[in-house]
Amino acid sequence: MARIYAGANAQLGRSWYDYDNFRIEWSSPERYEIVDRVGGGKYSEVFEGLDTANSEICIIKVLKPVALKKINREIKILRNLTGGPNVVALLDVVQDPSSRYHSLIMEYTIKFYTFQLLKALDFVHSRGIMHRDVKPGNVMIDHRHRKLRLIDWGLAEFYHPGTAYHIRVGSRYYKAPELLVGYKLYDYSLDLWSVGCMLASMLFRKEHFFRGSDNNDQLLKIMKVLGSDSFDAYLKTYDISFETDMEALLHSYPRQSWARFVSAENQQFVTSEALDLLDKLLRYDHQKRLTAREAQAHPYFNLVRLEATSIKGDSAEYVNDSGFCSM
């Protein structure tokens, strides 16, 4: 069971999480014009767009044909979370006349800051929702206005204690160990592992800190850093039966010190506080990872919180440059 917010959905009630019976009022797409392609993936294509009604830039996420249940879930989650701190706002939902293609109209922001991401995740988790695909491509920042938005809620899900969830979620380089070993009773903490992977990439100036060629190799990359002894202890703690045909996963590996990854090229970004925060996020045992709220309180963010007290207005309007970089 999750250490925090385990009963969030039970408290908020069925109408909060019942996306199967959620009715969507679709708008006409004529109001929006596509300006440029931003990116895309297996389930959607993302474009920069223009709202012709007010001449404002927006993001148009065109969903590829998928099960209506999945579309309902993503829109229900976005409707629930819009207005929360640092969560991308869903402005409108449209479908073409054939009803074959559906699009989400969202506010336009770029890139990200770690502290604001944690703030967003604490809000999301407090509302009983796991994002399940936290990665640089799903976190955008507007540097000019110093605002962050957590986007792409296609894999998000409502958390209920004791529920077995699908493990084929997340992007490989940011997958938590519980997904890689087939542990289905996971919770919000898998999002914090992903934040840890992003932090490691920033600190050590590596595009992907754990870069496996497949899920088994991804687990091997993790094991070669965190060690095999703590991995075995993790499996034993949760009675996880893990079988593999990859011989390398059966070998013993010592735990590496985070200081081992400090070099002349990245030492300016690394502090003892940064390594301590990283260590408390990247742990096999999901129950021992910091929560998003606990991570915000870590000494690594002392200057961020200090600056926040001297700036009035929205909490997303502050950030300290120490230890941060754009992805």
Secondary structure as UniProt FT lines:
FT   TURN            6..7
FT   HELIX           8..12
FT   HELIX           14..17
FT   TURN            20..21
FT   HELIX           29..31
FT   STRAND          32..40
FT   STRAND          44..51
FT   TURN            52..55
FT   STRAND          56..63
FT   HELIX           68..81
FT   TURN            82..83
FT   TURN            85..86
FT   STRAND          90..95
FT   TURN            97..98
FT   STRAND          102..107
FT   HELIX           114..126
FT   TURN            127..128
FT   STRAND          129..130
FT   HELIX           136..138
FT   STRAND          139..142
FT   TURN            143..146
FT   STRAND          147..150
FT   TURN            154..155
FT   STRAND          157..158
FT   TURN            161..162
FT   HELIX           172..174
FT   HELIX           177..180
FT   TURN            181..182
FT   HELIX           189..204
FT   HELIX           215..226
FT   HELIX           228..237
FT   TURN            238..239
FT   HELIX           247..250
FT   HELIX           258..261
FT   TURN            264..266
FT   HELIX           267..269
FT   HELIX           272..281
FT   HELIX           286..288
FT   HELIX           292..296
FT   HELIX           299..301
FT   HELIX           302..308
FT   TURN            309..310
FT   HELIX           315..317
FT   TURN            322..323
//
